[in-house]
Amino acid sequence: MRLSDEQLEQFDRDGFIVLRDFAPKEQCEAILDVAKTHLKYRIEPLETETGYDQKDKAYRTDVADYRSLFQEELAPVRRLRQVYERDILFKEWMEDAKIRPILEQILRDKVVLTLAHHNSIMTKMPHVSTQTRWHQDRRYWRYTDNNLVSVWLALGEEYSDNGVLEFMPGSHRMHFDADQFDEKEYFREDSPKNSALIQSKVSTRLQRGDVVIFHSLLLHRANKNDTDEPKIAFVYTVKGSRTKAIENTRSSAYSEVALD
Ligand SMILES: O=C(O)CCC(=O)C(=O)O
């Protein structure tokens, strides 16, 4: 499958694209079953809600192994990390041949899985989950350039009340001043400089099997889950083969998988 010229232009302009009904429902259900088991038994490595926002910039950039800590034992799980190695169903989705030509078009390069980042099942547990503030994923990633995108697979319905992703279209091509971000590199919501852009935000309801591909510099956020059901999604990151991880950072601490 390939993007039309119009779809590719849309990705280049907006920094994201939604591919409706892309993954078969049965595949999503099978992935979801495994994910629920790993979540139930809290199979490491995990990121918890308390662990998530308390790490500083240096920690997130440099520390390769951040298994959840003992004292976080009872905290709600935010994501299952390192899913590529966890189960063949996860691996197969990350190596899916149908999406590869699309990723090649977007990256204008051969596609490489980066197991260091967003190699995860992302959850929003009912009521206990937290919002994710405006950020660019690239802030903690260390590569020679920005040619990386994430592939988000909705495993169930996603909408505003349960924390669907919201984007600022075109923000991946914008230049920002340092003072537009806070000390954790979140895009400041209290800055008058940012308010017009924040008002330009968009989001779209997702159904099981929908895929969203978004650029590593695109500003995005998500609400907490205010419904009574968990929201569970799969997200992984790919880069172009010419884009290299900087040595001695978390980005170079895990292997990569070339998808030729
Ligand atoms: O689902 C969410 O809260 C957003 C996840 C996200 O933006 C991220 O992990 O980078």
Ligand as a Chemical Component Dictionary entry (heavy atoms), coordinates in Angstrom:
data_LIG
# 
_chem_comp.id                   LIG 
_chem_comp.type                 NON-POLYMER 
_chem_comp.pdbx_formal_charge   0 
_chem_comp.three_letter_code    LIG 
# 
loop_
_chem_comp_atom.comp_id 
_chem_comp_atom.atom_id 
_chem_comp_atom.alt_atom_id 
_chem_comp_atom.type_symbol 
_chem_comp_atom.charge 
_chem_comp_atom.model_Cartn_x 
_chem_comp_atom.model_Cartn_y 
_chem_comp_atom.model_Cartn_z 
_chem_comp_atom.pdbx_ordinal 
LIG O1 O1 O 0 -1.374 8.787  25.184 1  
LIG C1 C1 C 0 -0.713 9.721  25.632 2  
LIG O2 O2 O 0 -0.863 10.145 26.757 3  
LIG C2 C2 C 0 0.301  10.372 24.759 4  
LIG C3 C3 C 0 1.519  9.587  24.637 5  
LIG C4 C4 C 0 2.610  10.414 24.110 6  
LIG O3 O3 O 0 2.435  11.452 23.568 7  
LIG C5 C5 C 0 3.967  10.013 24.284 8  
LIG O4 O4 O 0 4.199  9.071  25.017 9  
LIG O5 O5 O 0 4.841  10.644 23.678 10 
# 
loop_
_chem_comp_bond.comp_id 
_chem_comp_bond.atom_id_1 
_chem_comp_bond.atom_id_2 
_chem_comp_bond.value_order 
_chem_comp_bond.pdbx_ordinal 
LIG O1 C1 DOUB 1 
LIG C1 O2 SING 2 
LIG C1 C2 SING 3 
LIG C2 C3 SING 4 
LIG C3 C4 SING 5 
LIG C4 O3 DOUB 6 
LIG C4 C5 SING 7 
LIG C5 O4 DOUB 8 
LIG C5 O5 SING 9 
# 
